[in-house]
Amino acid sequence: MPESREPHVPANAPKFVYAFTEGNKELKDLLGGKGANLAEMTNLGLPVPPGFTITTEACKVYLDSGAEPPSLREEVSAHLTALEERMGKRLGQTDDPLLVSVRSGAKFSMPGMMDTVLNIGLSDASVTGLATQAGDERFAWDSYRRLIQMFGKTVLGVDGEHFEEALEQAKEAKGATTDVDLGADDLRTLVGRFKDIVSKETGREFPQDPREQMDLAICAVFDSWNTDRAKLYRRQERIPGDLGTAVNVCSMVFGNLGPDSGTGVAFTRDPASGQQGVYGDYLQNAQGEDVVAGIRNTIPLADLEQLDKPSYDELMRIMETLELHYRDLCDIEFTIERGKLWMLQTRVGKRTAAAAFRIATQLVDQGLIDEAEALQRVNGAQLAQLMFPRFDVGARAEQIGRGIAASPGAAVGKAVFDSYTAIKWSRSGEKVILIRRETNPDDLDGMIAAEGILTSRGGKTSHAAVVARGMGKTCVCGAEDLEVDTKRRQLTAPHPDGKGTLVIDEGDVVSIDGSTGKVYRGEVPVVPSPVVEYFEGRMHAGADDADELVRAVHRVMAYADRVRRLRVRANADNAEDASRARRFGAQGIGLCRTEHMFLGERRELVERLILADTDSERDTALDALLPLQKGDFKELFEAMDGLPVTVRLLDPPLHEFLPDITELSVRVALAESRRDANENDLRLLQAVHRLHEQNPMLGLRGVRLGLVIPGLFTMQVRAIAEAAAERKAAKGDPRAEIMIPLVGTVQELEIVREEAERVIEEVERARGVDLKLTLGTMIELPRAALTAGQIAESADFFSFGTNDLTQTVWGFSRDDVEASFFTAYLEKGIFGVSPFETIDKDGVGKLVHDASVAGRATRPDLKLGVCGEHGGDPESVHFFHEVGLDYVSCSPFRIPVARLEAGRAAAQSAGSDSR
């Protein structure tokens, strides 16, 4: 191709357009992932069709103002002229037209969520010229019908079903099974039908001016950033909504020029398993969208070697070049035009959780990355996926089909055949499997709601496979033996005995194995993940039978544990949970909730204590509680011997330990109507009325309860001290920490601390031991955070109770708001994620930071931790590392996730410091 001069850009105007020769892979914020990587491949000298990228900044201006930047049209014209000079043909030229694609490309990959239009530049006047130039009339009319179909749906908003129906009718009339079987005359007729659809549905003719086509397509791509499906995907993947998308205008190369042409997607490693090899899909005589849409089943990439060995060999060389250059799994889109290979896209590929861990350690072994980089290549969400159960291979199960193992996992649910039903049933508590011929971006809602996805068409690079892998959702694709009838809402499969067929109706239970591709009728039992067995010590990573995944997880976790600064504790209320937590790597207990020790049969004892009218009644209840508490603590201290155990004194919302006021009122009223009212019930009802609270979460609980009910906290402190003394006598090493909940002022803490120290001294003198017990408080009220400097004068440690702190900072009742309006807040973008799931850094997080600074200003050796649900949330763990906390505490099964993320946070900080 001839060289061209650089396009002229108006002086002093912001630069909104970059030629592929001007960018690089570091400019993803500006050029989007696709544009930056097209530029990078161009810089590497790879065969990339020439083109240019309109920046994300232009998109932001467009979305903010509703109009293109004033200078954008002139810039696009300058770059288009340069492209025409290089290609030796013009957009709209009738004898040999230049055709371009207009494709989206955000910073982060959002497969299928935004819009693309191919073959822009074709018109009634130029389609004949294209046919003559290519020597293939069918190809020209096929390209034209594709343009009208994509443009009509994407740019003009025509329901795509109209085009699909017309295409199906054309195939039926011809007796064809695929669109490839349609000839030039069939396609010419179809173009006319498509143009009629556009005219009828939009009230305007399909635009014949190629520049108008291109300008409208650019705006449509900008607009696609804010479609419902794009916003839903961003929420699901936590992608910021203010990034915008770039637009890539690229000269067309054609895979639909006959059997010596085609299009494909390749991976430098298997995105499902991480294994090295030849992975991908290829489709002869097709354009790129055909592969990801799954409208025809592809052939394995390895088969390309037999069809076109020169192109195959060149592709293998390019794949190796890209993997070495990016030092990671690369996802590549390519087209072969009459034996000429063209690279259309590359990106660091989405992968399953198992593949992520395997690839990270493989790249370390190859010397491409170090252990610190390997740690950044995986994350806690992926580790959590690996801890999910899998199917029991030894169980009896009726296999009805097998497809491509696209995204691993064991998913069981009721069969549903559309997204609406998947969402509806899921919201009713049903587990569902979404079954489709192939999915498209409009199915995203249903894919999120489903336990897994099953399609009868498509491969590892189809829409269903790529999106499922990105979400960590189980998926089996291309199960060709299964016939999906969405109208009848049935799945038909060959009968396992080889005779006839069996039918799966909507609502029937099916099981799909995303690791093997197998599909079963009915529910298949599950067994623990080998990764969980490894963490629990039932599988040694060095054992001969330990699989590669377990070894990879072990290596990454070992490095994370070496570099992390944050310690990880468990929220555990009994010895069983404590023992499990210790096996999972817990370094102590950060929260033992003593109120959980009084559920079930013991609940009555707390009720008697709260309702006691006299000192004698209260002392009787406390005397009954003391040995029970001491026994619980002894078991905990034994399970966590040598590690800290933070015991939170009783903190029940009062209503949890009182009879239900409505039930009790009805019982008393009925008894009075029969004139046989029970005196105890009448007395109980009076007490419950006296103690009834409109908002128990902000009422008589925590330290308030301990101050109002004499002897309550004293009893608990004595139980802790005596249990620790007895553990010491048994040659153990108890390390108890006593935590006072819901403190809002230092005076509350001072009163409780003074009494607690008196009790501890009594036990130490009586037992002849030095217990070294520490006393601290939860910071879970805004006032406590704001006066942390004062409170630290009487506290040995702070533990941030971020559940209650989030409730009190936001004024949210968690039990109510998540079910009432959080969905609307997420949909409207008020929240990117629930503040109960990931810490609100600007509000709650600022209080945590400021309280930490103030507390340590008063007491430099103040120990700081967090014990709310955020302690096991990956993003929150990074925040707590930055703030300088000493530990996080979370549920036992989240401990490996917190360990990994604490290591990643430390490695990131070290990397930032070194830079």
Sequence and secondary structure as in RCSB ss.txt:
>XXXX:A:sequence
MPESREPHVPANAPKFVYAFTEGNKELKDLLGGKGANLAEMTNLGLPVPPGFTITTEACKVYLDSGAEPPSLREE
VSAHLTALEERMGKRLGQTDDPLLVSVRSGAKFSMPGMMDTVLNIGLSDASVTGLATQAGDERFAWDSYRRLIQM
FGKTVLGVDGEHFEEALEQAKEAKGATTDVDLGADDLRTLVGRFKDIVSKETGREFPQDPREQMDLAICAVFDSW
NTDRAKLYRRQERIPGDLGTAVNVCSMVFGNLGPDSGTGVAFTRDPASGQQGVYGDYLQNAQGEDVVAGIRNTIP
LADLEQLDKPSYDELMRIMETLELHYRDLCDIEFTIERGKLWMLQTRVGKRTAAAAFRIATQLVDQGLIDEAEAL
QRVNGAQLAQLMFPRFDVGARAEQIGRGIAASPGAAVGKAVFDSYTAIKWSRSGEKVILIRRETNPDDLDGMIAA
EGILTSRGGKTSHAAVVARGMGKTCVCGAEDLEVDTKRRQLTAPHPDGKGTLVIDEGDVVSIDGSTGKVYRGEVP
VVPSPVVEYFEGRMHAGADDADELVRAVHRVMAYADRVRRLRVRANADNAEDASRARRFGAQGIGLCRTEHMFLG
ERRELVERLILADTDSERDTALDALLPLQKGDFKELFEAMDGLPVTVRLLDPPLHEFLPDITELSVRVALAESRR
DANENDLRLLQAVHRLHEQNPMLGLRGVRLGLVIPGLFTMQVRAIAEAAAERKAAKGDPRAEIMIPLVGTVQELE
IVREEAERVIEEVERARGVDLKLTLGTMIELPRAALTAGQIAESADFFSFGTNDLTQTVWGFSRDDVEASFFTAY
LEKGIFGVSPFETIDKDGVGKLVHDASVAGRATRPDLKLGVCGEHGGDPESVHFFHEVGLDYVSCSPFRIPVARL
EAGRAAAQSAGSDSR
>XXXX:A:secstr
          TT    EEEGGG  TT HHHHHHHHHHHHHHHHTT     EEEE HHHHHHHHHHSS  TTHHHH
HHHHHHHHHHHHTS BT SSS B EEEEEEESS  TTTS EEEEET  TTTHHHHHHHHT HHHHHHHHHHHHHH
HHHHTS   HHHHHHHHHHHHHHHT SSGGG  HHHHHHHHHHHHHHHHHHHSS     HHHHHHHHHHHHHHHT
TSHHHHHHHHHHT  TTS EEEEEEE   S SSTT EEEEEEEE TTT  EEEEEEEEET  HHHHHHTSS  EE
GGGHHHH HHHHHHHHHHHHHHHHHHTS EEEEEEEETTEEEEEEEEE    HHHHHHHHHHHHHTTSS HHHHH
HT  HHHHHHHTS EE TTS  EEEEE EEEE  EEEEEEE SHHHHHHHHHTT  EEEEESS  GGGHHHHHHS
SEEEESS  TTSHHHHHHHHHT EEEE  TT EEETTTTEEEEE TTSSSEEEEETT EEEEETTT EEEES   
EE  HHHHHHTTSS TTSTT  HHHHHHHHHHHHHHHH  SEEEEE SSHHHHHHHHHTT  SEEEEEGGGGGSG
GGHHHHHHHHH  SHHHHHHHHHHHHHHHHHHHHHHHHHTTTSEEEEE     GGGGS  HHHHHHHHHHHHHTT
   HHHHHHHHHHHHH  S GGGSS THHHHHHSTTHHHHHHHHHHHHHHHHHHTT   EEEEEE S  SHHHHH
HHHHHHHHHHHHHHHHHT     EEEEEE SHHHHHTHHHHGGG SEEEE HHHHHHHHHT  HHHHHHHTHHHH
HHTTS SS TTTS  TTTHHHHHHHHHHHHHHH TT EEEE SGGGG HHHHHHHHHHT SEEEE GGGHHHHHH
HHHHHHHHHHHHHH 
